[in-house]
Amino acid sequence: MIELEYCPERRSGRDVRAYVQKGSTMNSFRRPTVMVAAVATLVGGLFLAPVASGQHKAADSEKAVSTLTCAFNSDFTTDLPNSGKTRVNTAAVNCESPDGSHPELQVFVQKRANSTTTCNGTTNVATITGTDEKLIWTKDDLSNGTSKIDFSATVNVGTQTVELTADITSGILAGKTITAAPTDVADIEGSCLDNSLKSVSLTGGQLIVD
């Protein structure tokens, strides 16, 4: 807290009253100026602080909230080293809608999808792609609905990591994007180094729809 002291003095035959910061060594001529600046700074700070706080709150409220989050698992089975034709089975469960827009969506499955796997023998990385694949949703009233997706999964066989994204092209949640971050790669059979990748199993992951 700034502490002020009263410092009377006399100029040109009249009394001059001023308050200055206690302990200040500044000369008497500048004391009124210092006092005015200190008060202006203090008052300005009192008015500006709530405004800045309000701006932070507004920015926080504008942060994006996901449309849907689900737990999921997925299995990919390829016919490499032949054509790379790949069968995909995916199930998403315990779906929740953080933004409240789709609380009715509970579960979806992607069965027997016909996708393609290509291997990079230098990096030991596989890319799995699928176009116009169908998702079948189960709603909270046990009715069903469908979506179509284009998806891509990148499997780093060496590090046992997978990145998966999908664009929902039609049906339920059309225009949204799915991202998945599997927390556990249960099993990878084969390798891309010799084009022998056979299967990839993912469990314990989280799927996010934005």
C-alpha positions as CSV (number, residue, x, y, z in Angstrom):
1,M,0.0,0.0,0.0
2,I,1.3,3.5,-0.8
3,E,1.5,5.7,2.3
4,L,1.2,9.5,1.9
5,E,2.3,12.2,4.4
6,Y,1.1,15.8,4.6
7,C,3.8,18.3,3.7
8,P,2.7,22.0,4.0
9,E,5.0,24.7,2.6
10,R,4.8,28.3,1.7
11,R,5.3,29.8,-1.8
12,S,4.8,33.5,-3.0
13,G,3.2,34.5,0.3
14,R,0.5,31.6,0.3
15,D,0.3,28.2,1.8
16,V,0.7,25.2,-0.5
17,R,-0.8,21.9,0.6
18,A,0.5,18.6,-0.9
19,Y,0.6,15.0,0.0
20,V,3.6,12.9,-1.1
21,Q,4.7,9.4,-0.7
22,K,6.1,8.9,2.8
23,G,9.9,8.8,2.8
24,S,10.2,10.4,-0.7
25,T,13.4,12.4,-1.3
26,M,11.9,14.3,-4.3
27,N,12.0,18.1,-4.0
28,S,8.9,20.1,-3.0
29,F,8.4,21.6,-6.5
30,R,7.6,18.1,-8.0
31,R,5.6,16.8,-5.1
32,P,2.1,17.7,-6.4
33,T,2.9,16.2,-9.8
34,V,4.0,12.9,-8.1
35,M,0.9,12.8,-6.1
36,V,-1.4,13.2,-9.1
37,A,0.4,10.6,-11.1
38,A,0.2,8.1,-8.2
39,V,-3.5,8.6,-7.7
40,A,-4.2,8.3,-11.4
41,T,-2.3,5.1,-11.6
42,L,-4.1,3.6,-8.6
43,V,-7.6,4.6,-9.9
44,G,-6.8,3.4,-13.4
45,G,-5.7,0.0,-12.1
46,L,-9.0,-0.4,-10.1
47,F,-11.0,0.1,-13.3
48,L,-8.8,-1.9,-15.7
49,A,-8.5,-5.0,-13.5
50,P,-12.1,-6.1,-13.8
51,V,-12.1,-5.5,-17.5
52,A,-9.0,-7.7,-18.0
53,S,-10.6,-10.4,-15.9
54,G,-13.8,-10.3,-17.9
55,Q,-11.8,-10.6,-21.1
56,H,-10.1,-13.8,-19.9
57,K,-13.4,-15.3,-18.9
58,A,-14.9,-14.6,-22.3
59,A,-11.9,-16.2,-24.0
60,D,-12.2,-19.3,-21.9
61,S,-16.0,-19.6,-22.7
62,E,-15.1,-19.6,-26.4
63,K,-12.9,-22.7,-26.2
64,A,-14.2,-25.5,-28.4
65,V,-16.1,-28.4,-26.8
66,S,-16.2,-31.8,-28.5
67,T,-19.4,-33.1,-30.1
68,L,-18.8,-36.6,-29.0
69,T,-16.2,-38.7,-27.0
70,C,-16.2,-42.5,-26.9
71,A,-14.1,-45.4,-25.8
72,F,-13.1,-47.6,-28.8
73,N,-11.2,-50.6,-30.0
74,S,-10.3,-51.6,-33.6
75,D,-8.8,-54.5,-35.5
76,F,-7.2,-54.4,-38.9
77,T,-6.4,-57.6,-40.9
78,T,-4.5,-57.5,-44.2
79,D,-3.6,-59.9,-46.9
80,L,-0.1,-58.6,-47.4
81,P,2.2,-59.3,-49.2
82,N,-0.5,-59.6,-51.8
83,S,-2.8,-56.7,-52.7
84,G,-3.0,-55.1,-49.3
85,K,-6.8,-55.6,-49.0
86,T,-7.7,-55.0,-45.4
87,R,-10.7,-55.9,-43.2
88,V,-11.5,-53.4,-40.4
89,N,-13.7,-54.1,-37.4
90,T,-14.2,-51.1,-35.0
91,A,-16.5,-50.6,-32.1
92,A,-17.1,-47.4,-30.1
93,V,-19.0,-47.5,-26.8
94,N,-19.9,-45.3,-23.8
95,C,-20.2,-42.3,-26.0
96,E,-20.9,-38.9,-24.3
97,S,-21.7,-35.5,-25.8
98,P,-19.7,-32.8,-24.0
99,D,-21.5,-30.0,-26.0
100,G,-24.9,-31.5,-25.4
101,S,-25.7,-31.7,-29.1
102,H,-26.0,-35.5,-29.5
103,P,-26.7,-37.2,-26.2
104,E,-28.7,-39.9,-28.0
105,L,-25.7,-41.4,-29.7
106,Q,-24.4,-44.3,-27.6
107,V,-22.5,-46.8,-29.7
108,F,-21.3,-47.3,-33.3
109,V,-19.7,-50.2,-35.1
110,Q,-17.8,-50.5,-38.4
111,K,-17.9,-54.0,-39.6
112,R,-16.1,-55.9,-42.4
113,A,-14.9,-52.6,-44.0
114,N,-12.9,-53.2,-47.2
115,S,-9.8,-51.0,-46.9
116,T,-6.3,-51.0,-48.2
117,T,-2.9,-51.2,-46.5
118,T,0.4,-50.1,-48.0
119,C,3.8,-50.6,-46.3
120,N,6.9,-48.5,-46.4
121,G,9.8,-50.9,-46.1
122,T,12.3,-48.2,-45.2
123,T,10.4,-46.5,-42.3
124,N,8.5,-49.6,-41.2
125,V,5.3,-47.6,-41.3
126,A,1.9,-48.8,-42.7
127,T,-0.9,-46.6,-44.0
128,I,-4.4,-48.0,-44.0
129,T,-7.1,-46.1,-45.9
130,G,-10.8,-46.6,-46.5
131,T,-13.3,-44.7,-48.6
132,D,-17.1,-44.5,-48.2
133,E,-17.1,-46.9,-45.2
134,K,-20.3,-47.3,-43.2
135,L,-20.7,-46.7,-39.5
136,I,-23.9,-48.0,-37.8
137,W,-25.0,-46.1,-34.7
138,T,-27.2,-47.3,-31.9
139,K,-29.2,-44.5,-30.2
140,D,-30.4,-44.4,-26.6
141,D,-33.9,-45.4,-27.8
142,L,-32.3,-48.5,-29.4
143,S,-33.0,-47.2,-32.9
144,N,-30.2,-47.1,-35.5
145,G,-28.7,-44.6,-37.9
146,T,-25.8,-44.6,-40.3
147,S,-22.8,-42.4,-41.4
148,K,-20.3,-42.7,-44.2
149,I,-16.6,-42.0,-43.6
150,D,-13.3,-41.7,-45.3
151,F,-10.5,-42.7,-42.9
152,S,-6.8,-43.1,-42.7
153,A,-4.7,-44.8,-40.1
154,T,-0.9,-44.5,-39.8
155,V,0.8,-47.5,-38.0
156,N,4.4,-47.1,-36.9
157,V,5.3,-50.8,-36.5
158,G,8.7,-50.0,-34.9
159,T,7.4,-47.7,-32.2
160,Q,4.0,-49.5,-31.8
161,T,2.0,-46.3,-32.3
162,V,-1.1,-45.5,-34.3
163,E,-2.7,-42.3,-35.5
164,L,-6.3,-42.5,-36.9
165,T,-8.5,-39.8,-38.4
166,A,-11.7,-39.9,-40.4
167,D,-14.0,-37.4,-42.1
168,I,-17.8,-38.1,-41.8
169,T,-19.0,-37.4,-45.4
170,S,-22.7,-38.2,-45.0
171,G,-25.4,-39.3,-42.6
172,I,-25.3,-38.7,-38.8
173,L,-22.7,-36.0,-37.9
174,A,-21.9,-35.3,-41.6
175,G,-19.1,-32.7,-41.9
176,K,-17.5,-33.7,-38.6
177,T,-14.0,-35.1,-38.1
178,I,-13.1,-38.2,-36.0
179,T,-9.7,-38.4,-34.3
180,A,-8.6,-41.4,-32.3
181,A,-5.7,-41.8,-29.8
182,P,-5.4,-45.4,-28.9
183,T,-3.7,-45.7,-25.5
184,D,-2.9,-49.4,-25.9
185,V,-1.7,-51.2,-29.1
186,A,-2.6,-54.7,-28.1
187,D,-0.8,-56.5,-30.9
188,I,0.9,-56.0,-34.2
189,E,1.7,-59.1,-36.2
190,G,4.3,-58.9,-39.0
191,S,6.4,-56.0,-40.2
192,C,6.6,-53.5,-43.0
193,L,10.3,-54.1,-43.4
194,D,9.5,-57.2,-45.4
195,N,5.9,-56.4,-46.3
196,S,4.6,-59.1,-44.1
197,L,2.2,-57.0,-41.9
198,K,-0.8,-59.2,-41.1
199,S,-2.8,-57.5,-38.4
200,V,-3.0,-54.6,-36.0
201,S,-5.2,-54.6,-32.8
202,L,-6.0,-51.5,-30.8
203,T,-7.7,-51.4,-27.4
204,G,-8.2,-48.8,-24.7
205,G,-8.3,-45.8,-26.9
206,Q,-10.4,-42.6,-27.0
207,L,-12.3,-41.4,-30.0
208,I,-13.2,-37.7,-30.4
209,V,-15.7,-36.2,-32.8
210,D,-15.4,-32.4,-33.5
